[in-house]
Amino acid sequence: MSRNLLRLIAFGAGIVVLAIAVGVLYVSHQEQANAFCVSCHTEPEMTYLARYFRAVEQDAAEDLAAFHYRAKEIRCIDCHGGEGALGRTQVLLYGAHNAFKRYTGFAQQPATIILPLQNEACLKCHDARVRQPGFENHMHNKQFLSPEPVPFIRCSDCHVSHRPADERTTFLFRDAIFPRCEYCHKTVGRGPRGLSP
């Protein structure tokens, strides 16, 4: 290979790396605003964002995510940003893929979740809560503190963040929780069964 060709390849590679770095920095800055997220993720995310604003105006949340927003102004990216270097990289790559689909006209609505919410996203704020001892918290104690292996369950399997409910129910749904209880009890071979309708 000639020296000029190698320089041209190196220059091209440098331009690509620079473009990727600028893109990552731009998106990382822009995603701090919920409005940026819903510019691509239109439905059902526009509905979720409207619930956030109503939660502040009416002092009542319609779903768990709006409850978090009202309490601390939690942004989309605070939960959906990816945890750790690998999680963050996955989110950025998936975001780039979504942006490409949007700008080329191939984006589908409603948007579908490809990268499920990781437990670490919840534990950033709720770690102390899951460590509280007691039977009423045994599902959390077993999941996060047990020295013996237990079935993997995501926080969001039981704590469904964008499903409408009343705050008085603490946004918990029997049809979401009981199947997870059954799954865990069956897998470990102990605990009550027959909870699901």
PEKA-V30607 format. One record per backbone hydrogen bond with DSSP energy under -0.5 kcal/mol. CO is the residue of the C=O (numbers start at 1). NH is the residue of the N-H. If there is no record, write none. Layout:
# PEKA-V30607
co=CO nh=NH
co=CO nh=NH
This chain:
# PEKA-V30607
co=2 nh=6
co=3 nh=7
co=4 nh=8
co=5 nh=9
co=6 nh=10
co=7 nh=11
co=8 nh=12
co=9 nh=13
co=10 nh=14
co=11 nh=15
co=12 nh=16
co=13 nh=17
co=14 nh=18
co=15 nh=19
co=16 nh=20
co=17 nh=21
co=18 nh=22
co=19 nh=23
co=20 nh=24
co=21 nh=25
co=22 nh=26
co=23 nh=27
co=24 nh=28
co=25 nh=29
co=26 nh=30
co=27 nh=31
co=29 nh=32
co=30 nh=33
co=33 nh=36
co=33 nh=37
co=34 nh=38
co=35 nh=39
co=36 nh=39
co=36 nh=40
co=37 nh=40
co=37 nh=41
co=40 nh=42
co=42 nh=46
co=43 nh=110
co=43 nh=111
co=44 nh=47
co=44 nh=48
co=45 nh=49
co=46 nh=50
co=47 nh=51
co=48 nh=52
co=49 nh=53
co=50 nh=54
co=51 nh=55
co=52 nh=56
co=53 nh=57
co=54 nh=58
co=55 nh=59
co=55 nh=60
co=62 nh=165
co=63 nh=67
co=64 nh=68
co=65 nh=69
co=66 nh=70
co=67 nh=71
co=68 nh=72
co=68 nh=74
co=69 nh=73
co=75 nh=78
co=75 nh=79
co=76 nh=79
co=76 nh=80
co=77 nh=81
co=83 nh=87
co=84 nh=88
co=85 nh=89
co=86 nh=90
co=87 nh=91
co=88 nh=92
co=89 nh=93
co=90 nh=94
co=91 nh=95
co=92 nh=96
co=93 nh=97
co=94 nh=98
co=95 nh=99
co=96 nh=100
co=97 nh=101
co=98 nh=102
co=99 nh=103
co=100 nh=104
co=101 nh=106
co=101 nh=107
co=102 nh=105
co=112 nh=114
co=114 nh=116
co=118 nh=121
co=118 nh=122
co=119 nh=122
co=119 nh=123
co=120 nh=124
co=122 nh=125
co=122 nh=126
co=123 nh=127
co=126 nh=130
co=127 nh=131
co=129 nh=132
co=134 nh=137
co=135 nh=138
co=137 nh=140
co=137 nh=141
co=138 nh=142
co=139 nh=143
co=140 nh=144
co=141 nh=145
co=141 nh=146
co=142 nh=146
co=154 nh=157
co=154 nh=158
co=155 nh=158
co=155 nh=159
co=158 nh=160
co=158 nh=173
co=159 nh=161
co=160 nh=64
co=160 nh=163
co=161 nh=65
co=162 nh=164
co=166 nh=169
co=166 nh=171
co=167 nh=170
co=169 nh=172
co=173 nh=176
co=173 nh=177
co=174 nh=178
co=176 nh=180
co=177 nh=180
co=177 nh=181
co=178 nh=182
co=179 nh=183
co=180 nh=184
co=181 nh=185
co=182 nh=186
co=183 nh=187
co=184 nh=188
co=185 nh=189
co=185 nh=190
